[in-house]
Amino acid sequence: MLRTVSWLMRAGAYVFVGLKTFTGEPTGDEPAGGGVVVAGYALGGLALLLWGLADVFGGEDARRAPWVQVLLGFAAMVAGFASAFPHAGALVAVPLIFLMHLGTESALAVGWAVAGCTAVAIESGVLVAGASPGLAPGYPLLVVMVLVVSHNRRSYRVRAEQSAAMLAQVELLRAEQRRVAVLDERTRIAREIHDVLAHSLGALSVQIQLARALLTDGQDVDRTADVLAGAQRLTSEGLNETRRAVHALRSDTAPLDEELATMADTHRQRHGVPVRVSVEGTPSPLTADQTLPLVRTAQEALTNAAKHAPDQPVDVGLTYEDAHVTLTVDTPLGAPAAQRAGDGARLATVDGGYGLTGMRERLLLLDGTLDVGERDGRWHVRAEVPR
């Protein structure tokens, strides 16, 4: 719409200049027009027409093309020269229209070069036509004023283009941030699914393998029934844990000491082994991002204790310090339950070691550390997160 209005104004100005130039009444013996005036007006109209066609059909690149700049500059000089002749003063509007465009859309050097050549052409026309001396400073000053205005328009256009480019970059950054957020959330969900399922399925695997050992070696149907009943409870508890994990993805977790106490009670009831939880220091609220990795680390450590050291007591320690929070899980190393049942086979794991990887990944995201290994006949897990 703005471009259409601009071209209507230019066309109207050109028609008005023609009417003013060729329909005015001559004074004295001065001719109303002449070949120079007609040539200047006709060349200006041709340049205006070609410029308009390039703008409409060629787009932004075409209207800034070098041939358009040369055409408009030459037409501005010819029309400026002709405007110094008698009764052709209105013709100076044609080079001003061209200068406004060149000063706005072209390089600064092009605008000043065309303005200088047009001013020289006007002064030459004044000398040739013997026009009034007042035209000598007046018309060139008008050319300079139009060029200054066009430069101001150019500055506004450049700022607008830069703002548009910055907005485009901001949108790209926002899109990238959304993509990264989606990937982070997928990674978080993957860790949650692994931790919950590995914990539940690991304990269930121990129960099923123990039941198989009791049936094949001891033919102990009563104990097998008890073990299978425990496996059924594990299945129900695993489903509940999965639901809680899904809920945790949408909300904050409980305080860390409460989470550890709940896990200790569950492990004690499930496996019939003592679990002692000790808290040192002053408990203080932690963010969900700090609490969840420690909760999953304790959960994975308890699952490993049930797999590799069944019937052995577990000590869970939580220490609050000024700079960090430390979680420790210690378990005496013992013979696998299946070996004590008499089948001579080790109980298999279900996660292939990915639990430790998941724990390390969680803690590394918080600049935390994980230390896992054997110490003095005990299996020791130590996780630390900064506060």
C-alpha positions as CSV (number, residue, x, y, z in Angstrom):
1,M,0.0,0.0,0.0
2,L,2.8,2.5,0.9
3,R,4.6,1.7,-2.4
4,T,1.4,2.3,-4.4
5,V,0.8,5.6,-2.7
6,S,4.4,6.7,-3.3
7,W,4.1,5.9,-7.0
8,L,0.8,7.8,-7.3
9,M,2.4,10.8,-5.7
10,R,5.4,10.6,-8.1
11,A,3.1,10.3,-11.1
12,G,0.9,13.2,-9.9
13,A,4.0,15.4,-9.4
14,Y,5.3,14.6,-12.9
15,V,1.9,15.5,-14.5
16,F,1.7,18.7,-12.4
17,V,5.2,19.7,-13.5
18,G,4.2,19.1,-17.2
19,L,1.1,21.2,-16.8
20,K,3.0,24.0,-15.0
21,T,5.8,24.0,-17.6
22,F,3.9,23.8,-20.9
23,T,0.7,25.6,-20.1
24,G,2.0,28.7,-18.5
25,E,1.7,32.1,-20.2
26,P,5.0,33.5,-21.7
27,T,6.1,37.0,-20.7
28,G,7.6,39.4,-23.2
29,D,9.6,37.8,-26.0
30,E,10.7,34.8,-24.0
31,P,9.5,31.5,-25.5
32,A,7.2,29.3,-23.4
33,G,9.3,26.2,-23.9
34,G,11.9,24.8,-26.1
35,G,13.7,21.7,-27.3
36,V,15.9,21.5,-24.2
37,V,12.9,21.7,-21.8
38,V,10.9,19.2,-23.8
39,A,13.9,16.8,-23.9
40,G,14.5,17.2,-20.2
41,Y,10.8,16.6,-19.4
42,A,10.6,13.6,-21.8
43,L,13.8,12.0,-20.5
44,G,12.5,12.4,-16.9
45,G,9.3,10.7,-17.8
46,L,11.1,7.8,-19.5
47,A,13.4,7.4,-16.5
48,L,10.3,7.5,-14.2
49,L,8.6,4.8,-16.3
50,L,11.5,2.4,-16.4
51,W,12.2,2.9,-12.7
52,G,8.6,2.1,-12.0
53,L,8.6,-1.1,-14.1
54,A,11.8,-2.3,-12.4
55,D,10.3,-1.6,-9.0
56,V,7.0,-3.4,-9.8
57,F,8.4,-6.4,-11.7
58,G,12.0,-6.7,-10.5
59,G,11.6,-6.2,-6.8
60,E,14.1,-4.6,-4.4
61,D,17.2,-5.8,-6.2
62,A,16.1,-4.3,-9.5
63,R,15.2,-0.9,-8.2
64,R,18.7,-0.7,-6.7
65,A,20.4,-2.0,-9.8
66,P,23.3,0.0,-11.2
67,W,21.5,0.7,-14.5
68,V,18.6,2.3,-12.6
69,Q,21.0,4.5,-10.7
70,V,22.8,5.6,-13.9
71,L,19.5,6.3,-15.7
72,L,18.1,8.4,-12.8
73,G,21.3,10.3,-12.4
74,F,21.5,11.2,-16.1
75,A,17.8,12.2,-16.2
76,A,18.3,14.3,-13.1
77,M,21.2,16.2,-14.7
78,V,19.3,16.8,-18.0
79,A,16.1,17.9,-16.2
80,G,18.1,20.1,-13.8
81,F,19.8,21.8,-16.8
82,A,16.5,22.4,-18.5
83,S,14.9,23.8,-15.3
84,A,17.0,26.9,-15.6
85,F,15.3,27.9,-18.8
86,P,12.4,30.4,-18.8
87,H,9.0,29.1,-17.5
88,A,10.6,25.7,-16.7
89,G,11.4,26.3,-13.1
90,A,8.9,23.6,-12.0
91,L,11.0,21.0,-13.9
92,V,13.5,21.1,-11.0
93,A,11.0,18.8,-9.1
94,V,12.0,15.9,-11.4
95,P,15.6,15.7,-10.4
96,L,14.5,16.2,-6.8
97,I,12.3,13.1,-7.0
98,F,15.2,11.1,-8.4
99,L,17.7,12.4,-5.8
100,M,15.3,11.5,-3.0
101,H,15.3,7.9,-4.2
102,L,19.1,7.7,-4.9
103,G,20.0,9.2,-1.5
104,T,17.7,6.7,0.3
105,E,18.4,3.5,-1.6
106,S,21.9,3.9,-3.0
107,A,25.3,4.2,-1.5
108,L,26.2,7.6,0.0
109,A,28.8,8.2,-2.7
110,V,26.2,7.7,-5.4
111,G,23.8,10.2,-3.8
112,W,26.4,12.9,-3.4
113,A,27.8,12.3,-6.9
114,V,24.4,12.7,-8.5
115,A,23.6,15.7,-6.3
116,G,26.9,17.4,-7.3
117,C,26.5,16.7,-11.0
118,T,22.9,18.0,-10.9
119,A,24.0,21.2,-9.1
120,V,26.6,21.8,-11.8
121,A,24.0,21.1,-14.5
122,I,21.7,23.7,-13.0
123,E,24.4,26.3,-12.8
124,S,25.3,25.5,-16.4
125,G,21.7,26.0,-17.4
126,V,21.6,29.3,-15.6
127,L,24.6,30.5,-17.6
128,V,23.3,29.2,-21.0
129,A,19.8,30.4,-20.5
130,G,20.8,33.7,-19.0
131,A,18.4,33.1,-16.1
132,S,18.0,35.3,-13.0
133,P,21.0,35.3,-10.7
134,G,18.8,34.2,-7.9
135,L,18.5,30.8,-9.4
136,A,22.2,30.1,-9.1
137,P,22.3,29.6,-5.3
138,G,18.6,28.7,-4.8
139,Y,18.3,25.5,-6.9
140,P,21.6,23.9,-5.7
141,L,20.6,24.6,-2.1
142,L,17.3,22.9,-2.7
143,V,19.2,19.9,-4.1
144,V,21.4,19.7,-1.0
145,M,18.4,19.9,1.3
146,V,16.6,17.1,-0.5
147,L,19.8,15.0,-0.3
148,V,20.0,15.5,3.4
149,V,16.4,14.5,3.9
150,S,17.0,11.4,1.8
151,H,20.0,10.4,4.0
152,N,17.7,10.7,7.1
153,R,15.3,8.4,5.4
154,R,18.2,6.0,4.6
155,S,19.2,5.9,8.2
156,Y,15.7,5.1,9.3
157,R,15.5,2.3,6.6
158,V,18.8,0.8,7.7
159,R,17.7,0.8,11.4
160,A,14.4,-0.8,10.4
161,E,16.2,-3.5,8.4
162,Q,18.6,-4.1,11.3
163,S,15.7,-4.4,13.7
164,A,13.9,-6.9,11.4
165,A,17.1,-8.9,11.2
166,M,17.5,-8.9,15.0
167,L,13.9,-10.0,15.4
168,A,14.5,-12.9,13.0
169,Q,17.6,-13.9,15.0
170,V,15.6,-13.7,18.2
171,E,12.9,-16.0,16.7
172,L,15.6,-18.5,15.6
173,L,17.1,-18.4,19.1
174,R,13.7,-19.0,20.6
175,A,13.1,-21.9,18.3
176,E,16.5,-23.4,19.2
177,Q,15.7,-22.9,22.9
178,R,12.4,-24.7,22.5
179,R,14.2,-27.6,20.7
180,V,16.9,-27.8,23.4
181,A,14.2,-27.8,26.1
182,V,12.4,-30.7,24.3
183,L,15.6,-32.7,24.1
184,D,16.4,-32.0,27.8
185,E,12.9,-33.1,28.7
186,R,13.2,-36.3,26.7
187,T,16.5,-37.1,28.4
188,R,14.9,-36.4,31.8
189,I,12.0,-38.7,31.0
190,A,14.4,-41.4,29.7
191,R,16.3,-41.3,33.0
192,E,13.1,-41.5,35.0
193,I,11.8,-44.5,33.1
194,H,15.1,-46.3,33.5
195,D,15.5,-45.6,37.2
196,V,11.9,-46.6,38.0
197,L,11.8,-49.7,35.8
198,A,15.3,-50.9,36.6
199,H,14.6,-50.6,40.3
200,S,11.3,-52.5,40.2
201,L,12.3,-55.1,37.6
202,G,15.6,-55.7,39.3
203,A,13.9,-56.6,42.6
204,L,11.3,-58.6,40.7
205,S,14.1,-60.5,38.9
206,V,15.7,-61.5,42.2
207,Q,12.4,-62.9,43.5
208,I,11.6,-64.8,40.3
209,Q,15.1,-66.4,40.2
210,L,14.9,-67.3,43.8
211,A,11.5,-69.0,43.3
212,R,12.9,-70.9,40.4
213,A,15.9,-72.0,42.5
214,L,13.5,-73.2,45.3
215,L,11.4,-75.2,42.9
216,T,14.2,-76.9,40.9
217,D,16.6,-77.6,43.8
218,G,14.6,-77.8,47.0
219,Q,11.1,-78.6,45.8
220,D,9.9,-76.2,48.5
221,V,6.4,-75.3,47.3
222,D,5.5,-73.3,50.4
223,R,8.5,-71.0,50.2
224,T,8.1,-70.7,46.5
225,A,4.5,-69.6,47.0
226,D,5.6,-67.0,49.5
227,V,8.3,-65.7,47.1
228,L,5.8,-65.5,44.2
229,A,3.4,-63.6,46.5
230,G,6.2,-61.2,47.2
231,A,6.9,-60.9,43.5
232,Q,3.2,-60.0,42.9
233,R,3.5,-57.3,45.6
234,L,6.6,-56.0,43.8
235,T,4.7,-55.8,40.6
236,S,2.0,-53.7,42.3
237,E,4.5,-51.5,44.0
238,G,6.4,-51.1,40.7
239,L,3.2,-49.8,39.0
240,N,2.7,-47.4,41.9
241,E,6.3,-46.2,41.6
242,T,5.8,-45.7,37.9
243,R,2.7,-43.6,38.5
244,R,4.6,-41.5,41.1
245,A,7.5,-41.0,38.7
246,V,5.1,-39.7,36.1
247,H,3.6,-37.4,38.7
248,A,7.1,-36.3,39.7
249,L,7.8,-35.2,36.1
250,R,5.0,-32.6,36.6
251,S,5.6,-31.6,40.2
252,D,8.3,-31.2,42.9
253,T,9.5,-34.2,44.9
254,A,9.2,-34.5,48.7
255,P,12.0,-33.4,51.0
256,L,15.1,-35.6,50.6
257,D,15.1,-37.0,54.1
258,E,11.5,-38.0,53.8
259,E,12.1,-39.7,50.4
260,L,15.0,-41.7,51.9
261,A,12.9,-42.7,54.9
262,T,10.1,-43.9,52.5
263,M,12.6,-45.9,50.4
264,A,14.1,-47.5,53.5
265,D,10.7,-48.6,54.8
266,T,9.8,-50.1,51.3
267,H,13.2,-51.9,51.0
268,R,12.9,-53.2,54.6
269,Q,9.4,-54.6,54.0
270,R,10.2,-55.9,50.5
271,H,13.4,-57.8,51.3
272,G,13.2,-58.3,55.1
273,V,16.6,-56.7,55.8
274,P,17.4,-53.8,58.2
275,V,17.9,-50.4,56.6
276,R,19.3,-47.6,58.8
277,V,19.0,-44.0,57.7
278,S,21.1,-41.3,59.5
279,V,20.9,-37.6,58.9
280,E,23.8,-35.3,59.9
281,G,23.7,-31.5,59.8
282,T,20.7,-29.3,59.6
283,P,18.2,-30.4,56.9
284,S,17.4,-27.6,54.6
285,P,15.1,-27.4,51.5
286,L,16.7,-28.4,48.2
287,T,15.4,-27.8,44.7
288,A,13.8,-30.6,42.7
289,D,16.8,-30.6,40.4
290,Q,19.1,-31.3,43.4
291,T,16.8,-33.7,45.2
292,L,15.9,-36.0,42.3
293,P,19.4,-37.2,41.4
294,L,20.1,-38.1,45.0
295,V,16.8,-39.9,45.3
296,R,17.5,-41.9,42.2
297,T,21.1,-42.7,43.3
298,A,19.8,-44.1,46.6
299,Q,17.1,-46.1,44.7
300,E,19.7,-47.6,42.4
301,A,22.0,-48.4,45.3
302,L,19.3,-50.2,47.2
303,T,18.4,-52.2,44.1
304,N,22.0,-53.2,43.6
305,A,22.2,-54.2,47.3
306,A,19.2,-56.4,46.9
307,K,20.7,-58.1,43.8
308,H,24.3,-58.6,44.9
309,A,24.1,-58.6,48.7
310,P,20.7,-60.0,49.7
311,D,19.9,-60.4,53.4
312,Q,22.6,-57.9,54.3
313,P,21.9,-54.7,56.2
314,V,22.1,-51.3,54.5
315,D,23.3,-48.1,55.9
316,V,22.1,-44.9,54.3
317,G,23.7,-41.6,55.3
318,L,22.7,-38.0,54.5
319,T,25.0,-35.2,55.4
320,Y,24.1,-31.5,55.0
321,E,27.0,-29.1,54.8
322,D,27.4,-25.5,53.9
323,A,28.8,-26.2,50.4
324,H,27.2,-29.5,49.4
325,V,24.9,-32.4,50.4
326,T,26.4,-35.9,50.5
327,L,24.5,-39.2,50.3
328,T,26.2,-42.5,51.2
329,V,24.9,-46.1,50.9
330,D,27.0,-48.9,52.5
331,T,26.3,-52.6,52.3
332,P,28.4,-55.6,53.5
333,L,29.5,-57.8,50.6
334,G,27.8,-61.2,50.8
335,A,27.2,-64.3,48.7
336,P,24.4,-64.1,46.2
337,A,21.1,-65.6,47.5
338,A,20.9,-68.1,44.6
339,Q,24.2,-69.6,45.7
340,R,23.0,-70.1,49.2
341,A,19.9,-71.7,47.8
342,G,22.1,-74.3,46.3
343,D,21.8,-73.9,42.5
344,G,25.3,-72.6,42.1
345,A,24.3,-69.8,39.7
346,R,24.7,-66.1,40.2
347,L,21.6,-64.0,40.1
348,A,21.5,-62.0,36.8
349,T,21.1,-58.2,36.7
350,V,18.5,-56.5,34.4
351,D,20.1,-53.2,33.6
352,G,23.5,-54.2,32.2
353,G,25.3,-51.5,34.3
354,Y,23.3,-48.6,32.9
355,G,22.2,-47.6,36.4
356,L,25.7,-46.2,37.3
357,T,25.8,-44.4,34.0
358,G,22.4,-42.8,34.7
359,M,23.5,-41.8,38.2
360,R,26.7,-40.1,36.9
361,E,24.8,-38.3,34.2
362,R,22.3,-36.9,36.7
363,L,25.0,-35.7,39.0
364,L,27.3,-34.3,36.3
365,L,24.4,-32.0,35.2
366,L,24.7,-30.4,38.7
367,D,28.5,-30.4,38.8
368,G,28.2,-33.3,41.3
369,T,30.3,-36.3,41.9
370,L,29.8,-40.1,42.2
371,D,32.1,-42.5,43.9
372,V,31.3,-46.3,43.8
373,G,33.5,-49.1,44.9
374,E,34.6,-51.7,47.5
375,R,36.0,-50.4,50.8
376,D,36.9,-52.7,53.8
377,G,34.6,-55.5,52.7
378,R,31.7,-53.2,52.1
379,W,30.2,-51.8,48.9
380,H,30.2,-48.1,49.2
381,V,28.3,-45.5,47.1
382,R,28.9,-41.8,47.7
383,A,27.1,-39.0,45.8
384,E,27.6,-35.4,46.3
385,V,25.8,-32.3,44.9
386,P,26.7,-28.6,45.5
387,R,24.3,-26.4,47.2
